[in-house]
Structure formats: C-alpha cells, structure tokens
Amino acid sequence: MSKAACRPVEDSILRQAGKWVYREGSDHYELTRQGSAVMFSVKEASRTLAAPVEWAVGNGEIGQNFSAEAAQYLH
C-alpha cells in the first residue's frame, strides 16, 4: 500500500502522457502535461474548471484515479 499513491512527476503513466481527452455528452475532460506538472480540466458549456493533479492513485493495471484541488474542493 505504500506505493498506492504518488505525485504526478513520479507516476510512470503520467510521465508518458502528452494529452488525454474524454468526452461525455457536452462535458469535456482533459489531462495535459505541462513540464513536470499535469493539469486536469473539465469543460461544461461555457464553464471551465482547471487545477494541477496533486496525486495519482493506482498503477493502471485495473485503473487509475487522480486528485486535484480547485476552489477549495477536492476533485
């Protein structure tokens, strides 16, 4: 469990990422690498929320989750 979570710069999956995009209806989700940081953004209609990814959880074998804090809320 000690390796269950890591910072984006330490994560092998995020180190390989350039840009990942997922769309669901009118919602648009992106993970974008910017230097050593990874940004997470959600766009819905005319609103956009963006924040740096703080933690990556999971090794990608089954899945991987990311946490980001924006406007004092953890996403």
Sequence and secondary structure as in RCSB ss.txt:
>XXXX:A:sequence
MSKAACRPVEDSILRQAGKWVYREGSDHYELTRQGSAVMFSVKEASRTLAAPVEWAVGNGEIGQNFSAEAAQYLH
>XXXX:A:secstr
 TTSEE GGG HHHHH SEEEEEETTEEEEEEEETTEEEEEEEETTEEEEEEEEEEES SSS  EEEEEETTEE 
